[in-house]
Amino acid sequence: MKIRIILTLLCLTIAGCQLKPTIDTKPEKFIKKHISRLKPVEKESAIAYWAAATTGKSEDYARAGELDLEIRKMHSDPDEFAYLKAIRKIAGFEDPLVARQIDRLYYRFLGNQIDESLIKETVELSSKIEEKFSTFRSTSNGKELTGNEIKAILKTETDSTVRRLAWAASKQVAPVIADDIIWLVILRNRAARSAGFDNYHTMKLHAGEQDPVAMDKLFAELDALTAAPFKQLKDKLDSTLAKKYGIEVSEMKPWHYHDPFFQEVPMVQEIDLDVYYKGKDIKELSAIFFNGIGLNVDAILEKSDLYDRKGKNPHAFCTDIDKKGDVRILCNIEDNEYWMTVQLHELGHAVYFKYNDPKVPYMLRDPAHSYTTEAIAMLFGRLSKDSLWMQQMLGLSDAQRQELLAVTAHQKQLSQLIFARWAMVMYNFEKKLYADPDQDLNSLWWDIVEKYQFIKRPAGRDQPDWAAKIHFTIAPCYYHNYMLGELLASQLHHDMAEKITSMKTDKGISYVGRTEIADYLRKNIFEPGNIYQHNEMIKRATGEYLTPKYFVEDFVK
């Protein structure tokens, strides 16, 4: 029986299933028509967002918001959504790529089945918050500070008062935007409930083909596995830092770490990794490395925006403008290890986008999931702390590498455990934020920080410090994907080590100049795009579904 006939019969039995007469029930035609409208607007939207992030101009943010709203509206038509729901229930598509595209369209429509005025308000508010965040500049003692300057103070200053003022400056944006973020959460929850979910966090996981119960279980397992080793390493770290600042360990506060959220490893070893990158051209190093393994990034870097200036987005991201090769990264490079990590990380995203397969349908010419592209970014980002990579890329001697070896191994383990605990803060706070945005969020934030990071809250502080994290606006209910990315990065590294080098261990393996790395990634990860569900893609690539065991082997045991 043909699909058209089946669909007609099915619609007669489903309450509320009404198809517009103008919508052709043949799925291939529906997809083609939708893409013909969507494709040019998505490109224009990406260009507009790039302009906003690089200029900070209100008119650019306004235009980016308008185009985002237009895309949301394209996915809000209730009749088209009814069609997608109905067609998904019909098994036996001759072309599995058609079925997969219908699935992806269904999930895009799912979160937009709300009143147009609510969509408009949500988009406009999100754009307004991001503009405020990107153009805000903190001050301390009457001096304006950039994000890089605050990080520099937290890395080097030994005076606790100066550190406290710099840390507090990093949170100054929070009261400016906190109320707006809470209202944005309320609006997103309204949208989720109209789609049949209890809140937006649950809906976002569902739309990403992730099971909330399984996600809770995974994070609980990671908590149990990492709590003791993290506590042991943090106790030693606190002792070292306290000695450096001339205070007792009991006096350690949030501003005594090297970044405002304690999500990065403090450089407290006798060897400061920043020294090795001082005076180096971070952009050139990244180009030499990626080009050397057969993933040419020259065109990416030519269109990118890499250095800090007033009005520009102070963070970092990668964007795929057209799914045809126009890929760009935004960074704010300085010659230190942190920005070497970020540069490698963002270019990891970029090569995933650039080296897609143009034969894959437009709707599927994306990463299998956001966490799979995070995995590639993290796989390469880890190299900035790898002693062998540093030796080969920075021209270090064998003696220098040996000197680095113990330090970098410790730094990588500490870095991963610190990040894992930080990801638990973000995941658990955001889950509770969407469950009840009216609760005392300031207190909740510090409850969760104390539980997972073992950091004492500042006495008497009642500020929305949580709101200083831009991800609550631009990447809602997303942070858990960074952690999944770390798990997958370890899994891919192990698999490449075994398949490419035939070694039983993945330790001491160099990526420099190894085109086999690029061949593996292009064949197994980049080119399939989103034609398989994310876990199925991982199974096809590595022989196993996503597992934390390799991350645990690398950084916990």
C-alpha positions, -999 to +999 in steps of 0.1 A: +000+000+000+014+034-009+024+059+017-002+084+006-030+059+012-017+047+045-013+083+057-049+092+047-062+062+066-040+070+096-052+106+097-088+095+099-080+076+131-059+102+148-078+129+167-068+164+155-047+152+125-055+177+098-032+181+068-033+212+047-044+203+012-014+220-002+010+197+017+021+168-005+020+137+015+051+122-002+078+128+023+106+135-002+086+164-016+078+177+018+115+177+028+126+193-005+101+221-001+110+228+035+147+229+027+142+253-002+127+278+023+150+270+052+185+269+036+189+305+025+175+318+058+198+296+078+228+310+059+217+346+063+211+339+100+246+325+105+261+356+088+240+379+109+250+362+141+287+364+131+284+401+125+268+406+159+294+386+177+323+404+160+310+439+161+287+441+192+264+464+173+228+465+185+215+465+149+234+433+142+220+416+172+185+428+162+189+413+127+203+380+141+172+379+164+148+385+135+163+357+114+163+333+143+126+342+148+120+335+111+136+301+114+116+293+145+084+302+127+092+279+098+092+251+124+060+261+142+032+253+117+009+229+136-004+212+104+031+205+092+040+191+126+009+169+125+021+156+092+055+148+106+041+130+136+018+109+113+045+101+088+070+090+114+046+062+125+047+047+090+074+020+088+092+008+057+106+039+040+125+026+010+152+052+017+164+053+053+178+087+047+143+100+041+132+085+074+161+101+092+154+135+077+118+132+088+130+124+123+153+154+124+125+177+112+101+163+138+125+172+166+131+207+152+093+213+150+088+198+184+101+228+205+083+254+184+047+242+187+038+274+206+020+306+201+039+329+176+040+358+201+057+335+227+083+325+201+089+361+193+093+371+229+117+342+236+139+350+206+140+387+213+148+383+250+176+358+243+191+382+218+188+411+243+206+391+270+234+380+247+240+416+236+242+428+272+266+400+280+289+404+250+292+442+253+295+443+291+329+452+306+337+446+342+355+472+364+377+469+394+390+500+413+377+522+385+396+503+358+378+484+330+388+448+327+385+423+299+379+386+305+415+379+296+427+405+321+406+390+349+420+356+341+455+370+342+449+385+377+435+352+389+465+333+375+493+355+389+482+377+417+490+366+453+472+394+472+438+379+483+421+413+483+431+420+447+420+385+437+386+389+454+380+421+436+389+406+402+367+375+409+338+398+420+343+419+388+338+387+367+303+384+383+293+420+378+273+411+346+251+387+366+227+412+383+224+430+349+209+399+332+197+375+360+161+386+360+160+384+322+174+349+323+148+338+348+120+352+326+136+334+296+135+301+316+098+307+323+091+314+287+110+283+276+090+262+301+057+275+287+068+264+253+078+229+266+045+224+285+026+233+253+045+205+236+035+181+264+067+181+285+070+190+322+097+216+315+122+228+289+151+208+303+132+175+298+121+186+263+156+196+252+170+162+262+142+145+244+148+166+212+184+156+213+174+119+214+187+116+250+169+099+278+167+121+310+166+090+333+197+076+316+214+110+318+207+113+355+221+078+360+253+085+341+260+117+360+254+099+393+278+072+383+304+098+373+299+116+407+305+083+425+336+075+405+353+109+406+344+123+441+372+106+461+400+111+436+389+147+430+388+154+467+423+139+471+438+160+443+419+191+454+432+189+489+468+189+476+459+217+453+444+238+481+475+233+502+497+245+474+476+275+466+471+285+503+509+284+508+513+306+477+488+332+490+501+331+526+468+319+540+455+288+558+438+261+538+406+268+558+406+304+543+404+292+507+376+310+488+363+309+452+387+337+442+417+316+451+415+295+420+427+305+386+394+311+368+361+325+380+342+292+381+370+267+390+364+249+357+400+249+346+431+236+363+453+261+382+489+262+370+506+254+403+534+230+391+570+240+392+568+242+354+542+267+341+530+255+308+523+291+297+560+297+295+562+273+266+537+292+246+549+327+255+559+345+223+546+318+201+521+324+172+491+303+184+473+308+151+503+295+131+509+266+155+473+254+150+475+258+113+508+238+110+493+210+131+460+206+114+474+210+079+501+185+088+475+157+095+456+164+063+428+186+077+436+219+060+424+249+080+438+278+060+404+289+045+388+286+080+415+308+096+413+333+068+376+340+076+379+338+113+382+365+140+409+356+164+420+386+186+403+406+214+388+440+209+361+461+225+326+452+216+335+417+203+321+386+220+347+379+247+345+341+245+350+315+216+328+296+192+327+280+158+301+285+132+292+267+099+278+294+077+264+273+048+273+235+052+294+239+021+327+249+035+323+284+049+334+276+084+347+302+109+359+304+145+359+333+169+386+334+196+404+361+216+439+347+214+468+354+237+501+336+238+494+311+266+484+275+271+447+283+277+443+299+243+463+272+226+437+248+241+408+269+229+423+274+194+428+236+189+393+230+204+375+254+181+394+241+151+383+206+161+347+218+157+356+235+125+371+205+107+341+184+117+319+209+099+343+215+069+349+179+061+313+168+058+302+147+028+284+170+003+265+140-010+247+137+024+213+154+024+213+190+037+192+181+067+217+155+077+249+174+069+255+181+106+274+163+134+256+132+147+250+152+179+263+183+196+284+161+220+300+143+191+314+175+178+324+184+213+343+151+214+364+161+184+371+196+198+382+180+231+403+154+215+424+181+198+421+206+227+438+181+251+470+182+230+481+216+244+490+197+276+505+167+259+543+165+264+550+147+231+528+171+211+545+200+228+580+186+220+572+181+183+553+214+178+574+237+199+608+221+191+616+210+226+645+187+235+642+152+249+653+165+282+626+192+282+600+167+273+610+144+302+609+174+325+573+181+312+561+145+312+552+141+349+538+176+351+516+173+320+502+139+330+492+153+363+478+184+347+457+164+323+442+143+351+435+172+373+421+192+344+397+164+335+385+158+371+380+195+377+360+198+345+339+167+353+329+181+387+322+215+371+300+198+345+280+182+373+274+216+388+260+229+355+239+199+347+223+196+382+218+234+386+202+238+352+179+208+358+167+223+390+165+258+375+140+246+349+121+225+375+115+256+396+128+290+384+110+307+414+132+291+441+162+308+457+186+303+429+215+322+445+215+298+474+208+268+452+239+277+431+262+276+461+246+245+475+255+226+443+290+242+440+298+230+476+284+195+468+304+189+436+334+212+437+340+213+474+343+251+474+329+272+503+305+299+495+316+335+504+300+344+538+269+366+534+270+367+496+236+368+480+242+375+443+231+357+412+266+344+405+252+316+384+240+341+358+276+351+349+277+319+328+266+328+293+256+292+285+223+296+303+213+320+275+230+308+243+233+271+250+205+261+274+204+226+288+236+218+268+265+216+293+261+178+299+271+174+262+306+187+271+310+159+295+297+133+271+322+148+246+350+141+270+339+105+274+337+100+236+371+118+231+387+091+253+369+064+235+379+076+201+415+081+212+417+045+224+401+032+192+425+052+170+455+040+190+445+004+185+435+006+149+461+030+136+492+020+157+481-016+167+493-007+202+476-021+233+479+012+251+469+046+240+497+063+260+526+081+243+509+083+209+517+113+187+491+129+164+516+152+147+519+145+110+497+114+112+473+116+083+458+083+094+441+103+122+424+125+096+415+095+075+399+077+105+379+108+116+367+117+081+355+082+073+340+073+106+329+106+122+328+136+098+314+122+065+285+102+080+271+135+094+238+128+111+226+099+090+228+076+121+215+082+156+245+094+176+250+062+196+246+041+165+273+062+148+297+057+177+290+019+176+298+018+139+330+038+144+344+021+176+326-012+179+310+000+212+282+023+222+293+054+242+309+043+274+327+061+303+352+033+308+380+048+287+377+082+304+379+064+337+410+045+326+426+077+314+418+101+343+402+084+373+421+052+381 
